[in-house]
Amino acid sequence: MKISTEKILTTHVGSMPRPQNVVDYLFAEDRGDVFDQQGYDDTMRQEVLNSAKNQTAAGVDIISDGEMSKISYATYIRHRLTGFEVGEVPRATPKDLDEFPEFRDKLASAGGTPKYNRPICRGPIAVKDLEPLKKDIENLKAAAQETGATEAFMNAASPGVVAVFQPNEYYKSDEGYLQALAEAMKLEYEMIVEAGLLLQIDCPDLAMGRHIKFRDIDDKAFVINADLQVEALNFALSEIPADRVRMHLCWGNYEGPHTHDIPLEKVLPTVMKAKPQAVLFESANPRHSWEWQVWAEANIPDDKILIPGVLDTTTNFVEHPQLVAERIIKFAGIVGRERVMAGSDCGFGTFAGFGAIHPSITWAKLRSMAEGARIASEQLW
């Protein structure tokens, strides 16, 4: 993993806006429609390249494929693993939105919630199809080479995020479900790293899960569950060096009150037990920007790299480069300049066809991040 040896490197959480031709293909695939597979493959290849060009042009050093081929960060697994069926189950809403029902209902009526099929585990989980992963790897490697990116990473769902948000109707226990997912996802993780890419594990289960699936238990019980999820993740990463993996901690990429987000200090010890060397986390939005103070007081292992969000991914405000620089410098003061990169709070296209940030403003935000990193670098080197 590249580190900030001469300047503050820039990256982001992963997902980028998907153009309409990509969205149309992804929803056709999700519905099970017949579609032109060659056209699908050609479109994905070209749009990954276009996204990579936009990222590098905006000044991003460590790029992704924008999660172009995935309808969402976790539900894509039903096309790659056995055991999942599409079904109707009640969707739990975040506890903070339920506390403000008029606002919640306004969001829903205005199309403020994504629409996609929800996988339900109704059979044994195993690897079903590696071809989508192989194509994703090929597309990203080609795009990174053509654009001259410093480095490239590929997202993958954690066992915990699948277990927390995709209901289990097959395994007798949550632990059995989690272990089956860890065993199945292990191959995807290893293939990404073997291809020479960085692996990013997406872990909203370790924070957002608290006010959704685990909303009716206390914080202590939630942390016990989170520890199990980290154990499963570490098992799945057992053959991969820590310095080839990053992980993303998330309380939910939506504009809302967030009044029931579990405090960082309660989950940070669990997060620090996870194997990935780098941690990406929310640090720009109004609910979590103050938590740099928690990091300053935390026991952070000497080998960990921090990638704080310096861009809010729920607002179309473009952060001023001076604010970006200020945020970077705060974290450099905690762990040192070499162990900090600039990132985003979350993805810019968490769900295909749905996102709070207008596509053109995404690139403006990333340009501001790059300029802020340049300003911070001048002060730190």
Wavefront OBJ file of the C-alpha trace (Angstrom):
o trace
v 0.000 0.000 0.000
v 1.347 3.399 -0.977
v 1.800 5.806 1.906
v 2.181 9.569 2.022
v 5.969 9.816 1.857
v 6.332 13.054 -0.124
v 2.827 14.474 -0.073
v -0.621 13.675 1.307
v -2.144 11.094 -1.004
v -5.801 11.326 -1.986
v -8.385 8.589 -2.377
v -12.085 7.982 -1.622
v -14.415 5.256 -0.371
v -15.165 3.662 -3.732
v -18.489 4.179 -5.461
v -18.831 6.857 -8.119
v -21.849 8.155 -10.036
v -22.996 5.638 -12.655
v -24.247 6.915 -16.015
v -27.747 5.960 -17.114
v -26.596 3.278 -19.563
v -24.894 1.479 -16.659
v -27.910 1.916 -14.376
v -30.212 0.446 -17.022
v -28.047 -2.654 -17.404
v -27.704 -3.160 -13.644
v -31.434 -3.014 -13.017
v -32.114 -5.338 -15.956
v -29.630 -7.787 -14.456
v -31.160 -7.433 -10.993
v -34.680 -8.082 -12.332
v -33.495 -11.134 -14.249
v -34.343 -9.616 -17.636
v -32.795 -10.811 -20.863
v -30.148 -8.320 -22.014
v -27.201 -8.043 -24.384
v -24.264 -9.497 -22.434
v -21.686 -8.181 -24.880
v -23.214 -4.737 -24.703
v -23.172 -4.973 -20.909
v -19.484 -5.957 -20.852
v -18.477 -3.256 -23.345
v -20.386 -0.606 -21.392
v -18.829 -1.580 -18.072
v -15.330 -1.573 -19.545
v -15.770 1.869 -21.089
v -17.461 3.445 -18.080
v -14.836 2.130 -15.663
v -12.254 3.809 -17.866
v -14.285 7.028 -18.001
v -14.632 7.040 -14.221
v -10.909 6.414 -13.777
v -10.137 9.318 -16.097
v -12.469 11.599 -14.142
v -10.894 10.541 -10.849
v -7.308 11.095 -11.968
v -8.220 14.375 -13.688
v -9.676 15.548 -10.359
v -6.391 14.757 -8.624
v -7.212 11.427 -6.987
v -4.081 9.333 -6.475
v -5.592 6.001 -5.450
v -8.604 5.226 -7.607
v -11.317 2.581 -7.877
v -13.576 1.245 -10.613
v -16.378 3.306 -9.079
v -18.151 0.022 -8.216
v -19.533 0.382 -11.722
v -20.820 -3.180 -12.104
v -22.484 -3.365 -8.667
v -26.064 -2.293 -8.040
v -25.065 -1.671 -4.425
v -22.085 -2.247 -2.167
v -23.480 -5.468 -0.616
v -26.420 -6.896 -2.593
v -24.179 -7.619 -5.607
v -23.139 -10.822 -3.829
v -26.337 -12.632 -4.826
v -25.042 -12.778 -8.404
v -21.771 -14.357 -7.260
v -22.785 -16.687 -4.416
v -25.316 -19.498 -4.090
v -27.916 -19.519 -1.339
v -29.596 -16.171 -2.003
v -33.063 -15.539 -3.384
v -34.971 -12.350 -3.963
v -37.860 -11.989 -1.552
v -40.123 -9.605 0.276
v -39.267 -8.932 3.896
v -39.944 -5.812 5.950
v -37.173 -3.272 5.502
v -35.904 -1.853 8.757
v -35.479 1.893 8.647
v -32.785 3.674 10.633
v -33.920 4.442 14.165
v -33.120 8.130 13.779
v -35.515 8.439 10.821
v -38.282 6.657 12.720
v -37.875 9.258 15.438
v -38.847 11.899 12.848
v -41.603 10.080 10.893
v -42.751 13.104 8.876
v -39.230 13.601 7.557
v -38.848 9.853 6.926
v -42.080 9.713 4.937
v -41.157 12.838 2.984
v -37.866 11.222 1.951
v -39.654 8.072 0.828
v -42.371 9.904 -1.124
v -39.776 12.047 -2.870
v -37.829 8.990 -4.022
v -35.216 9.446 -1.332
v -34.754 5.717 -0.801
v -33.088 3.336 -3.268
v -35.097 0.634 -5.045
v -33.482 -2.736 -5.691
v -34.160 -6.409 -5.004
v -33.170 -7.601 -1.553
v -31.322 -10.925 -1.265
v -32.456 -13.369 1.409
v -30.347 -16.365 2.412
v -32.480 -19.481 1.848
v -29.838 -22.094 1.083
v -26.195 -23.056 1.585
v -23.726 -20.331 0.639
v -20.884 -21.115 -1.747
v -19.072 -19.487 -4.658
v -21.295 -19.623 -7.752
v -19.732 -17.447 -10.439
v -16.263 -15.864 -10.539
v -16.630 -14.323 -14.002
v -18.104 -10.972 -12.792
v -15.158 -10.568 -10.414
v -12.633 -11.470 -13.104
v -14.148 -8.877 -15.449
v -14.125 -6.220 -12.709
v -10.449 -6.888 -12.023
v -9.531 -6.776 -15.695
v -11.438 -3.517 -16.234
v -9.889 -1.748 -13.259
v -6.342 -2.880 -14.011
v -6.650 -1.681 -17.615
v -8.115 1.668 -16.530
v -5.448 2.217 -13.867
v -2.701 1.512 -16.382
v -4.167 3.799 -19.043
v -4.697 6.701 -16.617
v -1.379 6.305 -14.795
v -3.038 6.174 -11.369
v -0.697 5.888 -8.396
v -2.565 2.824 -7.167
v -5.997 1.203 -7.496
v -8.342 -0.473 -5.026
v -11.405 -2.670 -5.391
v -14.330 -2.784 -2.962
v -15.818 -5.954 -1.521
v -18.551 -6.509 1.040
v -17.504 -7.700 4.490
v -19.043 -10.916 5.820
v -20.601 -8.788 8.553
v -22.333 -6.318 6.269
v -23.941 -9.139 4.290
v -25.011 -10.913 7.474
v -26.401 -7.766 9.083
v -28.378 -6.439 6.111
v -29.357 -9.584 4.133
v -31.794 -11.705 6.178
v -30.922 -15.308 7.022
v -33.647 -17.952 6.749
v -31.366 -20.975 6.310
v -28.583 -21.151 8.888
v -29.516 -22.149 12.419
v -27.505 -19.365 14.023
v -26.156 -15.941 13.167
v -22.666 -17.284 13.841
v -23.152 -20.080 11.301
v -24.396 -17.616 8.704
v -21.456 -15.301 9.342
v -18.908 -18.105 9.081
v -20.391 -19.382 5.813
v -20.145 -15.877 4.357
v -16.537 -15.519 5.514
v -15.588 -18.792 3.858
v -17.312 -17.842 0.603
v -15.986 -14.265 0.414
v -12.423 -15.348 1.219
v -11.776 -16.307 -2.400
v -13.002 -12.949 -3.740
v -10.709 -11.105 -1.352
v -7.712 -13.219 -2.294
v -8.306 -12.885 -6.035
v -8.409 -9.088 -5.799
v -5.094 -8.954 -3.957
v -3.443 -11.585 -6.146
v -4.312 -9.391 -9.142
v -2.139 -6.615 -7.687
v -5.001 -4.415 -6.494
v -5.641 -3.099 -3.016
v -8.653 -4.682 -1.359
v -11.156 -2.448 0.401
v -13.576 -4.129 2.790
v -16.807 -2.185 3.345
v -17.965 -2.475 6.972
v -21.061 -0.367 7.715
v -22.140 -3.285 9.901
v -19.674 -2.121 12.564
v -21.454 1.219 13.041
v -24.633 1.609 10.959
v -25.817 -1.832 12.028
v -26.342 -0.467 15.534
v -29.310 1.752 14.609
v -30.856 -0.646 12.077
v -30.712 -4.408 12.773
v -29.480 -4.024 16.349
v -31.609 -1.014 17.259
v -33.387 -2.788 20.110
v -30.346 -4.013 22.050
v -27.860 -2.039 24.116
v -24.425 -0.851 23.033
v -22.610 -3.590 24.931
v -24.540 -6.344 23.151
v -23.951 -4.617 19.817
v -20.192 -4.524 20.398
v -20.225 -8.256 21.187
v -21.829 -8.837 17.784
v -19.338 -6.483 16.123
v -16.454 -8.456 17.647
v -17.842 -11.610 16.019
v -18.044 -9.807 12.684
v -14.408 -8.718 12.946
v -13.363 -12.269 13.838
v -15.099 -13.528 10.696
v -13.439 -10.817 8.615
v -10.002 -11.632 9.985
v -10.559 -15.303 9.136
v -11.456 -14.366 5.564
v -8.295 -12.220 5.349
v -6.016 -14.804 6.942
v -3.946 -15.360 3.778
v -3.666 -11.670 2.840
v -1.037 -9.238 4.171
v -2.529 -6.427 6.224
v -0.785 -3.794 4.103
v -2.825 -4.829 1.047
v -6.189 -4.134 2.735
v -8.226 -1.077 3.762
v -11.589 -1.040 5.517
v -14.411 1.487 5.620
v -16.364 2.312 8.783
v -19.763 3.909 8.171
v -22.849 5.108 10.081
v -24.964 5.369 6.923
v -24.538 7.495 3.822
v -27.785 9.424 4.078
v -28.843 12.893 5.118
v -30.750 12.494 8.352
v -30.619 13.307 12.055
v -28.125 10.513 12.904
v -29.113 10.987 16.532
v -28.766 7.253 17.221
v -25.301 6.703 15.722
v -23.230 4.691 18.158
v -20.337 6.821 19.437
v -16.997 6.146 17.777
v -15.252 5.524 21.089
v -17.495 2.504 21.736
v -16.655 0.718 18.468
v -13.091 1.909 17.879
v -11.434 -0.839 19.975
v -13.269 -3.421 17.865
v -12.304 -1.679 14.619
v -8.656 -1.644 15.693
v -8.752 -5.452 16.063
v -9.491 -5.844 12.351
v -6.580 -6.881 10.150
v -6.700 -4.167 7.432
v -3.868 -1.669 7.760
v -5.843 1.390 6.609
v -9.151 2.620 8.008
v -11.474 4.999 6.151
v -14.078 6.719 8.305
v -16.552 9.587 8.448
v -14.955 12.817 9.629
v -16.531 15.578 7.540
v -20.284 15.492 8.199
v -21.827 17.499 11.053
v -22.391 14.457 13.262
v -18.883 13.000 13.169
v -16.465 15.804 12.262
v -15.661 16.452 15.943
v -14.483 12.879 16.472
v -10.911 13.666 15.478
v -10.667 14.266 19.218
v -11.608 10.627 19.848
v -8.852 9.504 17.486
v -6.410 11.813 19.268
v -7.097 10.032 22.560
v -7.297 6.504 21.138
v -4.733 3.723 21.324
v -3.943 3.418 17.620
v -1.514 0.631 16.630
v 1.701 1.961 15.086
v 1.071 0.230 11.761
v -2.411 1.661 11.133
v -3.015 4.257 8.400
v -5.887 6.718 8.842
v -7.961 7.904 5.893
v -10.403 10.428 7.367
v -13.305 11.671 5.313
v -12.506 15.255 4.384
v -15.533 15.439 2.050
v -19.159 15.030 3.135
v -20.981 12.702 0.725
v -24.521 13.769 1.656
v -24.366 17.452 0.655
v -23.669 19.316 -2.573
v -21.633 21.925 -0.760
v -18.093 21.814 -2.173
v -15.713 21.934 0.766
v -13.163 24.746 0.618
v -9.589 23.485 0.076
v -8.486 25.307 3.237
v -11.034 23.322 5.261
v -9.819 20.110 3.636
v -6.228 21.026 4.551
v -7.249 21.812 8.124
v -8.891 18.409 8.498
v -5.854 16.593 7.095
v -3.436 18.455 9.342
v -5.434 17.559 12.456
v -4.980 13.857 11.759
v -1.346 14.266 10.759
v -0.854 15.721 14.224
v -2.249 12.508 15.715
v -0.384 9.765 13.818
v 2.143 11.621 11.668
v 2.008 12.824 8.062
v 3.105 9.491 6.550
v 0.156 7.668 8.104
v -2.613 9.935 6.807
v -4.388 10.088 3.452
v -7.339 12.229 2.402
v -10.611 10.463 1.671
v -14.387 10.854 1.581
v -16.955 10.070 4.264
v -18.606 7.444 2.066
v -19.243 6.658 -1.594
v -20.712 9.067 -4.132
v -22.933 6.386 -5.669
v -23.747 3.910 -2.898
v -26.691 2.573 -4.904
v -26.919 2.593 -8.696
v -29.164 5.383 -9.928
v -29.405 6.918 -6.495
v -27.215 9.418 -4.711
v -27.369 12.752 -2.957
v -24.474 14.303 -4.861
v -24.947 15.499 -8.431
v -22.380 13.747 -10.649
v -20.671 16.942 -11.803
v -20.369 18.131 -8.195
v -18.661 14.862 -7.279
v -15.715 15.819 -9.476
v -15.692 19.369 -8.065
v -15.497 17.965 -4.543
v -12.627 15.667 -5.488
v -10.749 18.564 -7.087
v -11.154 20.539 -3.885
v -9.832 17.568 -1.911
v -6.750 17.394 -4.132
v -6.112 21.113 -3.705
v -6.582 20.829 0.051
v -4.121 17.936 0.147
v -1.619 20.087 -1.768
v -2.014 22.908 0.765
v -1.616 20.492 3.670
v 1.446 18.924 2.052
v 3.153 22.306 1.774
v 2.701 22.753 5.511
v 3.682 19.222 6.487
v 6.797 18.777 4.324
l 1 2 3 4 5 6 7 8 9 10 11 12 13 14 15 16 17 18 19 20 21 22 23 24 25 26 27 28 29 30 31 32 33 34 35 36 37 38 39 40 41 42 43 44 45 46 47 48 49 50 51 52 53 54 55 56 57 58 59 60 61 62 63 64 65 66 67 68 69 70 71 72 73 74 75 76 77 78 79 80 81 82 83 84 85 86 87 88 89 90 91 92 93 94 95 96 97 98 99 100 101 102 103 104 105 106 107 108 109 110 111 112 113 114 115 116 117 118 119 120 121 122 123 124 125 126 127 128 129 130 131 132 133 134 135 136 137 138 139 140 141 142 143 144 145 146 147 148 149 150 151 152 153 154 155 156 157 158 159 160 161 162 163 164 165 166 167 168 169 170 171 172 173 174 175 176 177 178 179 180 181 182 183 184 185 186 187 188 189 190 191 192 193 194 195 196 197 198 199 200 201 202 203 204 205 206 207 208 209 210 211 212 213 214 215 216 217 218 219 220 221 222 223 224 225 226 227 228 229 230 231 232 233 234 235 236 237 238 239 240 241 242 243 244 245 246 247 248 249 250 251 252 253 254 255 256 257 258 259 260 261 262 263 264 265 266 267 268 269 270 271 272 273 274 275 276 277 278 279 280 281 282 283 284 285 286 287 288 289 290 291 292 293 294 295 296 297 298 299 300 301 302 303 304 305 306 307 308 309 310 311 312 313 314 315 316 317 318 319 320 321 322 323 324 325 326 327 328 329 330 331 332 333 334 335 336 337 338 339 340 341 342 343 344 345 346 347 348 349 350 351 352 353 354 355 356 357 358 359 360 361 362 363 364 365 366 367 368 369 370 371 372 373 374 375 376 377 378 379 380 381
